Amino acid sequence: MSVLPIVTYEDQILREKAKPVKNNSKELQKLIDDMFDTMYNADGVGLAAPQIGKAWRIFVADASPFYEEDENAPGPLVLINPAITLESDKTITIEEGCLSIPDIRGAVTRPENVVVEYKDRNLKKQKRNVNGPLARVIQHETDHLNGILFIDHLSYFKQKLLSAKLKALTEGANQVNYPVVAK
């Protein structure tokens, strides 16, 4: 297993729609292991394949840090070819960040609950009704698979305020404690 470098903000792969995963393989299983290693090394709670340079519809998530010592914490998940099939009308606004956009955060409004259909690590179909922090992580990572970044949900004014920080990021000025590939 390996820690992989995470691509940053201006890399074009983050703006592409990822391609469905069709087959299980040793390469896929190694990628999943490497994605978990990379996510945990960067202290993240989710990581989509485009963030490590693979345009595949897969992400890993572990929202358990948000649940503290709750025995109902969801634990590590692999979601392959996820589709959010239902969103609640009730929304919640919470500050988000992203491993591909280090040191930048913004308040994003998302549905509080979602239903997601996906394939698990063994490519078996799954369906979950998800709420709370895990619902947010799933929506954030699914956005990555569709070429959408959390900053796209921010107001034009907030994006303008962040433009200097984003420019510094593209120039490699940010120091992070995990490997990145700056554009």
Buried (B, 14 or more C-beta within 10 A) or exposed (E): EEBBBBBBBBBEBBEEEBEEBEEEEEEBEEBBBBBBBBBBBBEBBBBBBBBBBBBBBBBBBBBBEBBEEEEEBBEBBBBBBBEBEEBBEEEBEEEBBBBBBBEBEBEBEBBBBBBBBBBEBEBEEBEBEBBBBBBBBBBBBBBBBEBBBBBEBBEEEEBEEBEEBBEEBBEEEBEEEBEBBBB
